[in-house]
C-alpha cells in the first residue's frame, strides 16, 4: 500500500489561500540558492556517519541499525533518508508497522530540525519538492511474504519509473526472518543496484545484549549483512552511542564519531 503526504507549510493558511499560493511556493523553490542546500549537506553529521563506513553503505549492500525498543531507530532511518532526499536521491520507506502516519510525521519533524539549523530561503518549498523523491509503503510481515514485498518494490521501480537509490525496511522483524528471506533481499539489492537499510529490535523478551546493544538473536545473520550498527543509551553522556559492530573494512567495536541526540532523536556529532 502506498501513502501520499499533504503539502507541508511552515505556517497555517486557510485551505483556499494555501493552494492558491502553492504554485508560487514551488516557483520560489527553484530560486533557492544551490549553495544553501549544498552547505546544509556539507555540514550534516551524516558526512561523519558516511566516513565511519568508508564512504557509506554502498549499492548492493545491506545495513542494519539494531537496539532495544524505543531507542530511536525509526528517527535515525528517517534522518538517513532525509539526507539522501536533500541530495536528490530517491528513497522508498517500507514500514512494517500499522502506524504509517507516525512515519510521515517523523519526516516532517526531522526536516524541521535539520532545516532550522540553516537559513533556507523557503524551507516549506524545499520539503514539498523532495517529497516527489520519496515513497512510503506499508506491509504486514505476518501476512505478506518477502517475495510479495520484493515483487511490489520491483514493480514500482521498473514499471512505476521510480529509480530508487535506497530502500529502508522500518520495523522488519529480521531476527525471526529466515536466512533465505535475507538472501533474497540481498540479491534484490544487487539486482536493483541500491542499498537497503533495516531498523531491527528483538522480538523475544528473553534475549541477551552485548556491550554494543546487539541482541544475541542477530548472530546467525551477521554473515548475510554488510554493515551492523549497534545503538545503546549511555547515561553518563546522555547520548545514544552508535557503534560499528561490522563493516566491510573496520574492526568490531569502532565508535562512529556520531550519536543520537535523545531530545531530537537526530544523528549528531
Number of C-alpha atoms within 10 A of each C-alpha: 9 10 12 12 14 9 14 16 17 11 7 9 11 8 8 8 10 15 13 11 12 16 11 11 20 16 12 14 19 13 10 16 11 11 10 14 18 13 11 20 17 11 11 17 19 20 17 19 22 14 13 20 19 14 11 16 21 18 16 19 22 25 21 22 24 26 24 19 11 8 18 24 25 24 22 20 23 23 23 20 24 23 21 20 20 19 14 12 17 21 27 23 21 24 22 18 16 10 10 17 12 11 19 17 12 19 21 15 17 22 20 15 15 16 18 11 10 14 11 19 15 18 20 21 24 22 23 18 18 17 19 14 18 23 19 19 19 19 19 13 16 9 7 10 13 18 12 11 17 15 13 13 21 17 12 16 16 12 10 10 9 19 18 22 22 26 23 25 23 23 17 20 17 22 19 12 13 10 13 11 14 17 14 14 20 20 15 20 21 16 12 18 17 21 23 26 23 23 23 25 23 22 14 10 6 10 11 11 16 10 11 22 20 26 22 14 18 17 10 10 15 13 9 15 19 18 23 22 25 25 26 23 21 10 9 6 8 12 19 23 23 26 25 22 21 22 19 11 10 14 10 14 15 16 16 19 16 21 23 24 17 14 8 13 21 25 24 17 15
